[in-house]
Amino acid sequence: MSLQFCPNLLSRNRHLQSIIATTRVRNNGSNAMLRAAQQMIIDGGAGVRLLGYHSPQTEQPAKALVILIHGWEGSSESAYIQSSGKYLFERGYDVFRLNLRDHGESHHLNEGLFHGALIDETLEAVSNICRFADNMPVYLMGFSLGGNFGLRIALRQSRHRIENLRHVFAISPPLDPYKATRCIDASLPFYRLYFLRKWKRSLRKKQALYPHRYDFNGIMNLRTCLGLTEAVMRWYPEYTDCRDYFKGYTLLNDAFHDLSMPVTVVTAEDDPFIPVDDFRRLERNPHLRLLIQRYGGHCGFLELFPYSCWYDRLLHRTIEKEMAEAR
């Protein structure tokens, strides 16, 4: 298949791509992956528990296991996760949909509050998922913030290799989360209000579960994502301020110098939140395949007439090729 996403004229608008990516219109029809799903609580180390859903093949041996990680304030139930999971399951892969801390219906599992730099628990959870895959090849695909988590997991493999983790795919990952947050605030008001509504709902859930520890009432009137980020820093004493916090998961310039496993990054020049120049400035690494597309918006890459998802086909073809070469 082509490494270029070339949608028809009616599918090229970046806001249409970004909005359709998260809507339920992607999930019409029966979904065998959901019917096969088994809820699991995954050990994230240090007492942390993460919620996930494993969908194993029931009528044939699976080709491989694909782990899907959603974006910020998404979940294992997000439209793009269910859509990709369905596509992969129908093509013979086991699918594991992992929720980051405080995403989906998991706020009760950990007293501590989620933030984007919590890589150790996510890496430990992915390691445990790979372990119970019993030497089956494992592939990881993360979307947006989940893509940033996937990239950091890949970078850790130079020190602590997960033997059966073969390739990491990152769709529209933010490399500079500070810039991405500012872009959300500066873009169409719809986006800012969308993220603020979901984030504030998550904070209210956390406060209701742990009222002795959290009181967010005084910050619920804030109207920008950056302002709310600055306000929650009081619950993250390990960081001096929000810029220090954002540095904890920033991946710029020579960040991939020590990358030692295959990684594919897909991003679009017209992404409303992720500046494409950050990708162009990256120091090259032979393990890093960077696919910058002219169109696609944020986590879109959808052909709408008729509907299809370009990165789903890219992932499937890449896995098939790598597994054929390994035989």
Helices and strands as residue ranges (DSSP letters): G 9-11, H 14-20, G 24-27, H 32-36, E 38-43, E 49-55, E 65-69, H 79-90, E 94-98, G 107-109, H 119-132, E 138-143, H 145-156, E 165-171, H 177-186, H 189-209, G 217-219, H 225-232, G 233-235, H 242-247, E 263-268, H 277-280, E 288-293, E 302-304, E 307-309, H 310-326
